[in-house]
Amino acid sequence: MIEQLPIINLLLLLSAALAIPLFKKRAFTLTLVLGLIVLLLVFASSVVLLVHVNSNGAFYYRFGNYTGFIGIELLIDSFSVFFTTFILFLTILIYIYSCGDATDGIHEKEYGRYYILLFILLFSMFGIIYTNDLFNTYVFMEILAITTCSIISIKRKKENYTASFRYVMLNEIGSLSYLFGVALLYMITGYTNVELVSTTLKDIWHIYPSNIIIAIGFMVVGIGIKAAIFPFHIWLPDAHSHAPSSSSAILSAIVVKVYLLIMVKVLFRVFGVDILQALNLPLILMIIAGFGMIMGSFFALAQKDVKRMLGYSSVAQIGYIVLGIGLMTYLGLTAAFFHIISHGLMKAALFLCVGAIIYYKKIRNVDQFDGIAYKMPLTLVVFSIAALGMIGIPLTSGFISKLNLGVAALASGQIVFIVIIVISGLLNAMYYLPIMISAFLKGKKGEGSSGIEKIPKTMLFPILILGALILFLGIYPSIIAGLLEAAANTLM
């Protein structure tokens, strides 16, 4: 029965997307309840898989019992079960939040369609993480890209259409680039199954070095566009700032990270560290990461719209993850994984807090935050916790992320990147601290104060949970250390 859970998870998510259109337009509450039940069932299933795999080892799910050479194969290991469980947990919190803010500016007629897209989005992300085939990864990537484009454009505004058009154009370039790399690997090896390709490449890569270099280049660039790695990030600020706040949280905290997980699978499972080091790819990735960490923060400094600022901040934070990947070490990879979790929590908290502020006060410019902490104290406290985490202040998960990356860089002899991490943290402080100072220290105390903010409890609850988790992981990072190490072991 345990071996059937991965396909059951996929079917549950797809079934929810197919069932929602059957409800009447007025049955919005029923839609929300059904969606939450499905999410909780899939989360429970994912937790069972997480416990099973870490106790008994990885296993494969093969459709029709065909071999990986011709069939569709899912690999359920510590890497896939950990990240699918985290994705579900974070999605549940964002889903509960979305029930309170009526999906932030979406027309009432589109509510059902919005949740249909959300479940298809989850279905594609689970497929990407589970699959053990390069071409099937491309198929799920296309589903994810089309669904993401639809979620961005669902608000029916000119800026949303512009942002979604830019997103889909650039992401299609990324998809074709990735597919061309897969085609080159198939030309050399005759396989698209990850393990068969990897085994073959170990024996023949030195015969076809040009093909391998070109394939790596196309695949890394393609995934880099989708993951908004600097300098391929130009679609991200518009897409994240114009989407509904719950969607912004999903896009920045989850979707972008899924593409980074694809990069991890491709680099470590398909090519392997030895081939990548022989081709000097780690240095290229680290240089790209360093520029991203600095330039993303510089761009964020110039923004007036707080959601655009958070979008550019994501570009900088993605640089941290790419740095951990580029180190090509066990310490670097576990640090990158921790930052995926940490940044997911922090960026979800930031976008949801900003969404609550937009919902309650109808403001979104950074110069309009004066004294808002007196009107929305809990929201601004969580915003501040997440912002301090992004800066890297102790007792937050962001501090542990940067500490782990610094230790990994030091162990690899890359001292210059420790300096870059410190500089990036200072730049983060330059655009987060003014907002916090304006919110808590400017304006007259008590003016317009009304105690706890008047927003739906379904919005406030996920925000408080995220704030608590950021502090909890900052104080007890070892709570997930074993799971991260197990995930890294499957790749190294």
MIVEXPA-836527 format. One record per residue (C-alpha): x negated, y, z negated; residue in three letters; residue number from 0. Coordinates in nm, 2 decimals. Layout:
<recs>
REC     east    north       up     r     k
REC        X        Y        Z   Ala   NUM
...
</recs>
This chain:
<recs>
REC     east    north       up     r     k
REC     0.00     0.00     0.00   Met     0
REC    -0.28     0.24    -0.09   Ile     1
REC    -0.42     0.20     0.26   Glu     2
REC    -0.09     0.33     0.41   Gln     3
REC    -0.09     0.65     0.21   Leu     4
REC    -0.29     0.86     0.47   Pro     5
REC    -0.04     0.80     0.75   Ile     6
REC     0.25     0.84     0.51   Ile     7
REC     0.11     1.18     0.42   Asn     8
REC     0.10     1.28     0.78   Leu     9
REC     0.45     1.15     0.85   Leu    10
REC     0.59     1.33     0.54   Leu    11
REC     0.45     1.66     0.66   Leu    12
REC     0.57     1.61     1.01   Leu    13
REC     0.91     1.49     0.90   Ser    14
REC     0.96     1.80     0.69   Ala    15
REC     0.89     2.02     0.99   Ala    16
REC     1.14     1.82     1.19   Leu    17
REC     1.41     1.82     0.92   Ala    18
REC     1.42     2.19     0.85   Ile    19
REC     1.59     2.28     1.18   Pro    20
REC     1.88     2.05     1.09   Leu    21
REC     1.98     2.28     0.80   Phe    22
REC     2.22     2.56     0.85   Lys    23
REC     2.06     2.91     0.86   Lys    24
REC     2.23     2.99     0.52   Arg    25
REC     2.08     2.68     0.36   Ala    26
REC     1.76     2.86     0.28   Phe    27
REC     1.75     2.74    -0.08   Thr    28
REC     1.79     2.38     0.04   Leu    29
REC     1.50     2.43     0.28   Thr    30
REC     1.28     2.56     0.00   Leu    31
REC     1.37     2.27    -0.23   Val    32
REC     1.31     2.01     0.04   Leu    33
REC     0.97     2.17     0.13   Gly    34
REC     0.86     2.17    -0.23   Leu    35
REC     0.96     1.81    -0.28   Ile    36
REC     0.76     1.70     0.03   Val    37
REC     0.46     1.90    -0.09   Leu    38
REC     0.47     1.75    -0.43   Leu    39
REC     0.50     1.40    -0.29   Leu    40
REC     0.20     1.45    -0.06   Val    41
REC     0.00     1.60    -0.34   Phe    42
REC     0.08     1.30    -0.57   Ala    43
REC    -0.02     1.07    -0.29   Ser    44
REC    -0.34     1.27    -0.23   Ser    45
REC    -0.43     1.24    -0.60   Val    46
REC    -0.38     0.87    -0.59   Val    47
REC    -0.61     0.84    -0.29   Leu    48
REC    -0.87     1.06    -0.46   Leu    49
REC    -0.87     0.83    -0.77   Val    50
REC    -0.87     0.52    -0.55   His    51
REC    -1.15     0.62    -0.32   Val    52
REC    -1.38     0.75    -0.59   Asn    53
REC    -1.32     0.42    -0.78   Ser    54
REC    -1.32     0.16    -0.50   Asn    55
REC    -1.50     0.33    -0.21   Gly    56
REC    -1.40     0.46     0.14   Ala    57
REC    -1.17     0.28     0.38   Phe    58
REC    -1.05     0.31     0.74   Tyr    59
REC    -0.70     0.33     0.88   Tyr    60
REC    -0.68     0.21     1.24   Arg    61
REC    -0.36     0.24     1.44   Phe    62
REC    -0.26    -0.10     1.58   Gly    63
REC    -0.58    -0.25     1.44   Asn    64
REC    -0.78    -0.14     1.75   Tyr    65
REC    -1.15    -0.08     1.70   Thr    66
REC    -1.29     0.27     1.68   Gly    67
REC    -1.42     0.24     2.04   Phe    68
REC    -1.07     0.26     2.20   Ile    69
REC    -0.83     0.32     1.91   Gly    70
REC    -0.74     0.61     1.67   Ile    71
REC    -0.93     0.58     1.35   Glu    72
REC    -0.89     0.77     1.02   Leu    73
REC    -1.18     0.77     0.77   Leu    74
REC    -1.06     0.81     0.41   Ile    75
REC    -1.36     0.88     0.19   Asp    76
REC    -1.45     1.11    -0.10   Ser    77
REC    -1.50     1.40     0.14   Phe    78
REC    -1.16     1.38     0.30   Ser    79
REC    -0.95     1.30    -0.01   Val    80
REC    -1.11     1.57    -0.22   Phe    81
REC    -1.05     1.85     0.04   Phe    82
REC    -0.70     1.74     0.13   Thr    83
REC    -0.60     1.73    -0.23   Thr    84
REC    -0.74     2.08    -0.28   Phe    85
REC    -0.56     2.21     0.03   Ile    86
REC    -0.23     2.07    -0.10   Leu    87
REC    -0.28     2.22    -0.45   Phe    88
REC    -0.35     2.56    -0.31   Leu    89
REC    -0.07     2.54    -0.06   Thr    90
REC     0.18     2.46    -0.33   Ile    91
REC     0.09     2.77    -0.52   Leu    92
REC     0.11     2.99    -0.21   Ile    93
REC     0.44     2.82    -0.11   Tyr    94
REC     0.59     2.90    -0.45   Ile    95
REC     0.48     3.26    -0.41   Tyr    96
REC     0.64     3.28    -0.06   Ser    97
REC     0.97     3.18    -0.21   Cys    98
REC     0.97     3.50    -0.42   Gly    99
REC     0.86     3.76    -0.16   Asp   100
REC     1.09     3.63     0.11   Ala   101
REC     0.77     3.58     0.33   Thr   102
REC     0.68     3.95     0.33   Asp   103
REC     0.85     4.13     0.62   Gly   104
REC     0.97     3.83     0.82   Ile   105
REC     1.32     3.87     0.96   His   106
REC     1.58     3.65     0.77   Glu   107
REC     1.65     3.45     1.09   Lys   108
REC     1.28     3.35     1.10   Glu   109
REC     1.26     3.20     0.75   Tyr   110
REC     1.33     2.84     0.86   Gly   111
REC     1.09     2.87     1.15   Arg   112
REC     0.82     3.00     0.92   Tyr   113
REC     0.83     2.69     0.70   Tyr   114
REC     0.85     2.47     1.01   Ile   115
REC     0.52     2.62     1.12   Leu   116
REC     0.37     2.59     0.77   Leu   117
REC     0.43     2.21     0.76   Phe   118
REC     0.29     2.17     1.11   Ile   119
REC    -0.01     2.37     1.00   Leu   120
REC    -0.06     2.13     0.71   Leu   121
REC    -0.01     1.83     0.93   Phe   122
REC    -0.29     1.95     1.17   Ser   123
REC    -0.53     2.02     0.89   Met   124
REC    -0.48     1.68     0.73   Phe   125
REC    -0.54     1.52     1.07   Gly   126
REC    -0.86     1.72     1.12   Ile   127
REC    -1.00     1.61     0.79   Ile   128
REC    -0.89     1.25     0.81   Tyr   129
REC    -0.98     1.17     1.17   Thr   130
REC    -1.30     1.00     1.26   Asn   131
REC    -1.29     1.08     1.63   Asp   132
REC    -1.43     1.39     1.80   Leu   133
REC    -1.16     1.41     2.07   Phe   134
REC    -0.88     1.36     1.82   Asn   135
REC    -1.04     1.64     1.62   Thr   136
REC    -1.00     1.87     1.92   Tyr   137
REC    -0.63     1.77     1.95   Val   138
REC    -0.56     1.86     1.59   Phe   139
REC    -0.76     2.18     1.63   Met   140
REC    -0.53     2.29     1.92   Glu   141
REC    -0.22     2.22     1.71   Ile   142
REC    -0.37     2.42     1.43   Leu   143
REC    -0.46     2.71     1.66   Ala   144
REC    -0.12     2.73     1.82   Ile   145
REC     0.06     2.71     1.49   Thr   146
REC    -0.16     2.98     1.33   Thr   147
REC    -0.10     3.21     1.63   Cys   148
REC     0.28     3.16     1.58   Ser   149
REC     0.25     3.24     1.21   Ile   150
REC     0.07     3.56     1.28   Ile   151
REC     0.32     3.68     1.54   Ser   152
REC     0.63     3.58     1.35   Ile   153
REC     0.69     3.93     1.21   Lys   154
REC     0.78     4.06     1.55   Arg   155
REC     0.58     4.38     1.54   Lys   156
REC     0.35     4.52     1.81   Lys   157
REC     0.04     4.49     1.59   Glu   158
REC     0.12     4.13     1.51   Asn   159
REC     0.16     4.04     1.88   Tyr   160
REC    -0.17     4.21     1.96   Thr   161
REC    -0.35     4.03     1.67   Ala   162
REC    -0.20     3.69     1.77   Ser   163
REC    -0.29     3.75     2.14   Phe   164
REC    -0.65     3.82     2.05   Arg   165
REC    -0.65     3.52     1.82   Tyr   166
REC    -0.52     3.28     2.07   Val   167
REC    -0.76     3.40     2.35   Met   168
REC    -1.07     3.38     2.14   Leu   169
REC    -0.97     3.05     1.98   Asn   170
REC    -0.90     2.89     2.32   Glu   171
REC    -1.26     2.99     2.42   Ile   172
REC    -1.37     2.82     2.10   Gly   173
REC    -1.17     2.51     2.17   Ser   174
REC    -1.30     2.48     2.52   Leu   175
REC    -1.66     2.53     2.40   Ser   176
REC    -1.61     2.26     2.14   Tyr   177
REC    -1.46     2.02     2.40   Leu   178
REC    -1.74     2.08     2.64   Phe   179
REC    -1.98     1.98     2.37   Gly   180
REC    -1.78     1.66     2.31   Val   181
REC    -1.78     1.59     2.68   Ala   182
REC    -2.16     1.62     2.69   Leu   183
REC    -2.19     1.37     2.40   Leu   184
REC    -1.95     1.13     2.57   Tyr   185
REC    -2.16     1.16     2.88   Met   186
REC    -2.47     1.05     2.69   Ile   187
REC    -2.33     0.79     2.45   Thr   188
REC    -2.00     0.67     2.61   Gly   189
REC    -1.81     0.72     2.28   Tyr   190
REC    -1.61     0.98     2.10   Thr   191
REC    -1.59     0.79     1.77   Asn   192
REC    -1.80     0.98     1.52   Val   193
REC    -1.99     0.68     1.38   Glu   194
REC    -2.05     0.52     1.73   Leu   195
REC    -2.18     0.85     1.86   Val   196
REC    -2.41     0.90     1.56   Ser   197
REC    -2.55     0.55     1.58   Thr   198
REC    -2.62     0.59     1.96   Thr   199
REC    -2.77     0.94     1.92   Leu   200
REC    -3.03     0.82     1.67   Lys   201
REC    -3.17     0.58     1.93   Asp   202
REC    -3.16     0.80     2.24   Ile   203
REC    -3.16     1.17     2.14   Trp   204
REC    -3.53     1.21     2.23   His   205
REC    -3.45     1.09     2.59   Ile   206
REC    -3.18     1.36     2.64   Tyr   207
REC    -3.30     1.66     2.42   Pro   208
REC    -3.16     1.92     2.66   Ser   209
REC    -2.82     1.76     2.66   Asn   210
REC    -2.82     1.74     2.28   Ile   211
REC    -2.93     2.10     2.24   Ile   212
REC    -2.66     2.23     2.48   Ile   213
REC    -2.39     2.01     2.31   Ala   214
REC    -2.48     2.13     1.96   Ile   215
REC    -2.48     2.49     2.09   Gly   216
REC    -2.14     2.47     2.25   Phe   217
REC    -1.99     2.29     1.95   Met   218
REC    -2.14     2.52     1.69   Val   219
REC    -2.03     2.83     1.88   Val   220
REC    -1.68     2.69     1.94   Gly   221
REC    -1.63     2.61     1.57   Ile   222
REC    -1.80     2.94     1.48   Gly   223
REC    -1.54     3.13     1.67   Ile   224
REC    -1.26     2.95     1.50   Lys   225
REC    -1.42     2.98     1.15   Ala   226
REC    -1.49     3.36     1.21   Ala   227
REC    -1.86     3.32     1.15   Ile   228
REC    -2.05     3.64     1.22   Phe   229
REC    -2.07     3.76     1.50   Pro   230
REC    -1.77     3.56     1.63   Phe   231
REC    -1.53     3.72     1.37   His   232
REC    -1.37     4.00     1.57   Ile   233
REC    -1.02     3.83     1.56   Trp   234
REC    -1.01     3.78     1.19   Leu   235
REC    -0.94     4.13     1.03   Pro   236
REC    -0.64     4.20     1.25   Asp   237
REC    -0.50     3.85     1.22   Ala   238
REC    -0.53     3.84     0.84   His   239
REC    -0.42     4.20     0.77   Ser   240
REC    -0.10     4.19     0.99   His   241
REC     0.02     3.84     0.89   Ala   242
REC     0.26     3.80     0.59   Pro   243
REC     0.07     3.80     0.26   Ser   244
REC     0.14     3.44     0.20   Ser   245
REC     0.01     3.36     0.55   Ser   246
REC    -0.30     3.58     0.49   Ser   247
REC    -0.38     3.37     0.18   Ala   248
REC    -0.34     3.05     0.38   Ile   249
REC    -0.54     3.17     0.67   Leu   250
REC    -0.83     3.30     0.47   Ser   251
REC    -0.84     3.06     0.18   Ala   252
REC    -0.76     2.74     0.37   Ile   253
REC    -0.75     2.75     0.75   Val   254
REC    -1.09     2.91     0.81   Val   255
REC    -1.24     2.66     0.56   Lys   256
REC    -1.10     2.37     0.75   Val   257
REC    -1.30     2.48     1.06   Tyr   258
REC    -1.61     2.50     0.84   Leu   259
REC    -1.54     2.14     0.73   Leu   260
REC    -1.53     2.04     1.09   Ile   261
REC    -1.87     2.19     1.13   Met   262
REC    -2.00     2.00     0.83   Val   263
REC    -1.87     1.67     0.98   Lys   264
REC    -2.01     1.74     1.32   Val   265
REC    -2.36     1.85     1.20   Leu   266
REC    -2.41     1.59     0.93   Phe   267
REC    -2.21     1.29     1.05   Arg   268
REC    -2.26     1.32     1.43   Val   269
REC    -2.61     1.45     1.47   Phe   270
REC    -2.77     1.40     1.13   Gly   271
REC    -3.02     1.61     0.94   Val   272
REC    -3.33     1.46     1.11   Asp   273
REC    -3.21     1.56     1.47   Ile   274
REC    -3.10     1.90     1.35   Leu   275
REC    -3.43     1.98     1.18   Gln   276
REC    -3.62     1.86     1.49   Ala   277
REC    -3.42     2.10     1.70   Leu   278
REC    -3.47     2.38     1.44   Asn   279
REC    -3.10     2.44     1.40   Leu   280
REC    -3.11     2.50     1.02   Pro   281
REC    -3.31     2.82     1.06   Leu   282
REC    -3.07     2.95     1.32   Ile   283
REC    -2.77     2.88     1.09   Leu   284
REC    -2.94     3.05     0.79   Met   285
REC    -3.02     3.36     1.00   Ile   286
REC    -2.66     3.38     1.12   Ile   287
REC    -2.55     3.34     0.76   Ala   288
REC    -2.78     3.61     0.63   Gly   289
REC    -2.65     3.86     0.89   Phe   290
REC    -2.29     3.76     0.81   Gly   291
REC    -2.33     3.81     0.44   Met   292
REC    -2.46     4.17     0.49   Ile   293
REC    -2.26     4.29     0.79   Met   294
REC    -1.93     4.15     0.67   Gly   295
REC    -1.97     4.36     0.35   Ser   296
REC    -2.07     4.67     0.54   Phe   297
REC    -1.76     4.65     0.76   Phe   298
REC    -1.55     4.60     0.45   Ala   299
REC    -1.69     4.92     0.30   Leu   300
REC    -1.55     5.13     0.58   Ala   301
REC    -1.19     5.00     0.56   Gln   302
REC    -0.89     5.20     0.43   Lys   303
REC    -0.64     4.92     0.45   Asp   304
REC    -0.69     4.68     0.16   Val   305
REC    -0.59     4.37     0.36   Lys   306
REC    -0.84     4.46     0.64   Arg   307
REC    -1.10     4.51     0.37   Met   308
REC    -1.02     4.16     0.24   Leu   309
REC    -1.04     4.02     0.59   Gly   310
REC    -1.39     4.16     0.64   Tyr   311
REC    -1.49     4.04     0.30   Ser   312
REC    -1.40     3.69     0.42   Ser   313
REC    -1.66     3.73     0.69   Val   314
REC    -1.93     3.79     0.43   Ala   315
REC    -1.81     3.50     0.21   Gln   316
REC    -1.81     3.26     0.51   Ile   317
REC    -2.18     3.36     0.54   Gly   318
REC    -2.24     3.21     0.19   Tyr   319
REC    -2.09     2.88     0.30   Ile   320
REC    -2.29     2.87     0.63   Val   321
REC    -2.60     2.94     0.43   Leu   322
REC    -2.54     2.63     0.21   Gly   323
REC    -2.47     2.42     0.52   Ile   324
REC    -2.78     2.56     0.70   Gly   325
REC    -3.01     2.46     0.42   Leu   326
REC    -2.94     2.10     0.52   Met   327
REC    -3.01     1.97     0.17   Thr   328
REC    -2.80     1.79    -0.09   Tyr   329
REC    -2.81     2.10    -0.32   Leu   330
REC    -2.72     2.33    -0.04   Gly   331
REC    -2.42     2.12     0.07   Leu   332
REC    -2.28     2.08    -0.28   Thr   333
REC    -2.32     2.46    -0.33   Ala   334
REC    -2.13     2.52     0.00   Ala   335
REC    -1.85     2.29    -0.11   Phe   336
REC    -1.82     2.46    -0.44   Phe   337
REC    -1.80     2.80    -0.27   His   338
REC    -1.53     2.67    -0.04   Ile   339
REC    -1.33     2.59    -0.35   Ile   340
REC    -1.42     2.90    -0.54   Ser   341
REC    -1.36     3.14    -0.24   His   342
REC    -1.03     2.96    -0.17   Gly   343
REC    -0.91     3.04    -0.52   Leu   344
REC    -1.04     3.40    -0.52   Met   345
REC    -0.92     3.50    -0.18   Lys   346
REC    -0.58     3.34    -0.23   Ala   347
REC    -0.55     3.54    -0.56   Ala   348
REC    -0.66     3.86    -0.39   Leu   349
REC    -0.42     3.83    -0.10   Phe   350
REC    -0.13     3.73    -0.32   Leu   351
REC    -0.20     4.02    -0.56   Cys   352
REC    -0.21     4.26    -0.27   Val   353
REC     0.11     4.11    -0.14   Gly   354
REC     0.28     4.17    -0.48   Ala   355
REC     0.16     4.53    -0.48   Ile   356
REC     0.30     4.58    -0.12   Ile   357
REC     0.63     4.41    -0.23   Tyr   358
REC     0.67     4.63    -0.54   Tyr   359
REC     0.51     4.96    -0.46   Lys   360
REC     0.50     4.96    -0.07   Lys   361
REC     0.14     5.07    -0.06   Ile   362
REC    -0.17     4.91     0.10   Arg   363
REC    -0.44     5.18     0.13   Asn   364
REC    -0.73     5.16    -0.11   Val   365
REC    -0.68     5.53    -0.20   Asp   366
REC    -0.33     5.47    -0.32   Gln   367
REC    -0.42     5.25    -0.62   Phe   368
REC    -0.45     5.52    -0.88   Asp   369
REC    -0.30     5.41    -1.21   Gly   370
REC    -0.12     5.11    -1.06   Ile   371
REC    -0.25     4.89    -1.34   Ala   372
REC    -0.01     5.06    -1.58   Tyr   373
REC     0.28     4.96    -1.35   Lys   374
REC     0.15     4.61    -1.26   Met   375
REC    -0.09     4.51    -1.54   Pro   376
REC    -0.09     4.13    -1.49   Leu   377
REC    -0.13     4.15    -1.11   Thr   378
REC    -0.42     4.40    -1.14   Leu   379
REC    -0.59     4.19    -1.41   Val   380
REC    -0.59     3.88    -1.18   Val   381
REC    -0.70     4.10    -0.89   Phe   382
REC    -0.99     4.22    -1.10   Ser   383
REC    -1.08     3.87    -1.21   Ile   384
REC    -1.09     3.76    -0.84   Ala   385
REC    -1.28     4.07    -0.74   Ala   386
REC    -1.54     4.03    -1.01   Leu   387
REC    -1.57     3.67    -0.89   Gly   388
REC    -1.64     3.79    -0.54   Met   389
REC    -1.91     4.02    -0.68   Ile   390
REC    -2.06     3.73    -0.88   Gly   391
REC    -2.00     3.84    -1.24   Ile   392
REC    -2.06     3.56    -1.50   Pro   393
REC    -1.77     3.36    -1.64   Leu   394
REC    -1.61     3.35    -1.29   Thr   395
REC    -1.63     3.08    -1.03   Ser   396
REC    -1.79     3.32    -0.79   Gly   397
REC    -2.09     3.35    -1.02   Phe   398
REC    -2.14     2.98    -1.02   Ile   399
REC    -2.11     2.97    -0.64   Ser   400
REC    -2.39     3.23    -0.60   Lys   401
REC    -2.60     3.07    -0.87   Leu   402
REC    -2.58     2.73    -0.70   Asn   403
REC    -2.67     2.88    -0.36   Leu   404
REC    -2.96     3.07    -0.51   Gly   405
REC    -3.09     2.75    -0.68   Val   406
REC    -3.05     2.56    -0.35   Ala   407
REC    -3.23     2.83    -0.15   Ala   408
REC    -3.51     2.84    -0.41   Leu   409
REC    -3.55     2.46    -0.40   Ala   410
REC    -3.59     2.49    -0.02   Ser   411
REC    -3.84     2.77    -0.04   Gly   412
REC    -3.60     3.02     0.12   Gln   413
REC    -3.67     3.31    -0.13   Ile   414
REC    -3.55     3.58     0.12   Val   415
REC    -3.20     3.44     0.10   Phe   416
REC    -3.19     3.49    -0.27   Ile   417
REC    -3.25     3.86    -0.21   Val   418
REC    -2.98     3.86     0.06   Ile   419
REC    -2.73     3.70    -0.19   Ile   420
REC    -2.81     3.98    -0.45   Val   421
REC    -2.78     4.26    -0.19   Ile   422
REC    -2.45     4.11    -0.06   Ser   423
REC    -2.32     4.10    -0.42   Gly   424
REC    -2.41     4.47    -0.47   Leu   425
REC    -2.22     4.56    -0.15   Leu   426
REC    -1.92     4.36    -0.27   Asn   427
REC    -1.93     4.57    -0.59   Ala   428
REC    -1.93     4.89    -0.38   Met   429
REC    -1.58     4.82    -0.23   Tyr   430
REC    -1.42     4.62    -0.51   Tyr   431
REC    -1.51     4.83    -0.82   Leu   432
REC    -1.37     5.16    -0.69   Pro   433
REC    -1.03     4.99    -0.65   Ile   434
REC    -1.05     4.85    -1.00   Met   435
REC    -1.16     5.19    -1.14   Ile   436
REC    -0.88     5.37    -0.96   Ser   437
REC    -0.62     5.12    -1.08   Ala   438
REC    -0.72     5.12    -1.45   Phe   439
REC    -0.88     5.45    -1.52   Leu   440
REC    -0.71     5.70    -1.29   Lys   441
REC    -0.36     5.83    -1.33   Gly   442
REC    -0.19     5.91    -1.65   Lys   443
REC    -0.14     5.63    -1.90   Lys   444
REC     0.22     5.54    -1.94   Gly   445
REC     0.34     5.74    -1.64   Glu   446
REC     0.59     5.52    -1.46   Gly   447
REC     0.49     5.23    -1.68   Ser   448
REC     0.75     4.96    -1.71   Ser   449
REC     0.57     4.68    -1.89   Gly   450
REC     0.54     4.36    -1.69   Ile   451
REC     0.58     4.42    -1.32   Glu   452
REC     0.92     4.38    -1.18   Lys   453
REC     0.84     4.11    -0.92   Ile   454
REC     1.00     3.77    -0.89   Pro   455
REC     0.86     3.52    -1.14   Lys   456
REC     0.79     3.28    -0.85   Thr   457
REC     0.54     3.54    -0.72   Met   458
REC     0.38     3.61    -1.06   Leu   459
REC     0.34     3.24    -1.17   Phe   460
REC     0.10     3.14    -0.88   Pro   461
REC    -0.10     3.46    -0.93   Ile   462
REC    -0.16     3.39    -1.30   Leu   463
REC    -0.25     3.03    -1.23   Ile   464
REC    -0.51     3.13    -0.97   Leu   465
REC    -0.66     3.39    -1.21   Gly   466
REC    -0.69     3.12    -1.49   Ala   467
REC    -0.85     2.87    -1.25   Leu   468
REC    -1.12     3.13    -1.14   Ile   469
REC    -1.21     3.17    -1.50   Leu   470
REC    -1.19     2.80    -1.58   Phe   471
REC    -1.42     2.70    -1.30   Leu   472
REC    -1.66     2.98    -1.40   Gly   473
REC    -1.68     2.84    -1.76   Ile   474
REC    -1.65     2.47    -1.68   Tyr   475
REC    -1.79     2.42    -1.33   Pro   476
REC    -1.89     2.06    -1.42   Ser   477
REC    -1.52     1.96    -1.41   Ile   478
REC    -1.54     1.92    -1.03   Ile   479
REC    -1.91     1.86    -1.00   Ala   480
REC    -1.87     1.48    -0.97   Gly   481
REC    -1.61     1.51    -0.70   Leu   482
REC    -1.83     1.76    -0.50   Leu   483
REC    -2.13     1.53    -0.54   Glu   484
REC    -1.93     1.23    -0.42   Ala   485
REC    -1.81     1.43    -0.11   Ala   486
REC    -2.17     1.54    -0.03   Ala   487
REC    -2.30     1.19    -0.07   Asn   488
REC    -2.07     1.07     0.21   Thr   489
REC    -2.24     1.31     0.44   Leu   490
REC    -2.60     1.30     0.33   Met   491
</recs>
